[in-house]
């Protein structure tokens, strides 16, 4: 069984974090904007589809 050494663990974590390529502020803002825009488009799409299905159900079953 491996011996647990908290100091060694912290050193390894710091070494791994130093290897990470972090996105720039601009990249982060652009990506966030795209995610928000795509979420809004998906919400609008599903709203329209839901309303069309609702209309079709009212026509077929005469409910409402």
LINCOR-V436669 format. One record per pair of residues at least 24 apart in sequence whose C-alpha atoms are under 10 Angstrom apart, sorted by the first residue. I is the first residue (numbers start at 1). J is the second residue. D is the distance in whole Angstrom. If there is no record, write none. Layout:
BEGIN
i: <I	I>
j: <J	J>
d: <D	D>
END
This chain:
BEGIN
none
END
